[in-house]
């Protein structure tokens, strides 16, 4: 379960953000390409859902930290999550939001590679 929790949280947050055309317009363009434009009436729910999924991603990475002991990976995840919430509520910066999402994606990809490396060690 812990291997899927951080992936679900990170990628789910990106998909939920892509369904929010007003909150994340550049991600909404990508979402419209895949047909998420029909979800625009539910934008508020997806906005809060994206935030919940970011928290789930942080929890998943924290659980994975107990296995890998990689402080840099956990720090990247936590800093990305903090940056996202700061960009949404303190500075209201779209650019910082995208940087935060990119950090979450990078951390999740890094964790996937870390899991594969650990499997080859065993």
C-alpha positions, 0 to 999 in steps of 0.5 A, spaced: 500 500 500 505 504 501 508 504 494 501 506 491 500 511 496 505 517 494 504 515 487 496 516 487 497 522 491 502 526 487 499 524 480 492 524 483 493 532 485 495 533 478 489 530 475 485 534 479 488 540 478 488 539 471 480 539 472 480 546 475 480 551 469 480 557 473 485 555 479 490 552 474 489 555 467 495 552 464 494 545 467 486 546 465 489 546 457 492 539 458 486 537 462 481 539 456 486 535 451 484 529 455 477 531 456 477 533 463 473 540 461 467 537 462 468 537 470 469 544 470 462 545 474 465 541 480 472 545 480 471 547 487 471 540 489 477 538 485 481 544 488 480 541 495 481 534 492 488 536 489 490 539 496 487 533 500 491 529 494 498 533 496 497 531 503 496 524 501 502 524 497 506 527 503 504 522 507 506 516 502 513 519 502 513 519 509 511 512 510 516 510 504 522 514 508 522 509 513 524 504 508 529 508 504 531 513 509 532 518 504 532 525 507 533 529 500 527 526 497 522 527 503 525 534 504 523 535 496 516 532 497 515 536 504 518 543 501 513 542 494 507 541 498 509 547 503 510 551 496 503 549 493 499 551 500 503 558 500 502 559 493 495 558 493 493 562 500 499 567 501 502 569 495 497 567 490 502 565 485 500 561 479 508 560 477 509 557 484 503 552 484 506 549 477 513 549 480 510 545 487 507 540 482 513 539 478 517 538 485 511 533 487 512 529 480 520 529 481 519 526 488 514 521 485 519 519 479 525 519 484 521 515 489 519 510 483 526 509 481 529 508 488 524 503 489 526 499 483 533 500 485 532 497 492 528 491 489 534 490 485 539 490 491 534 484 494 
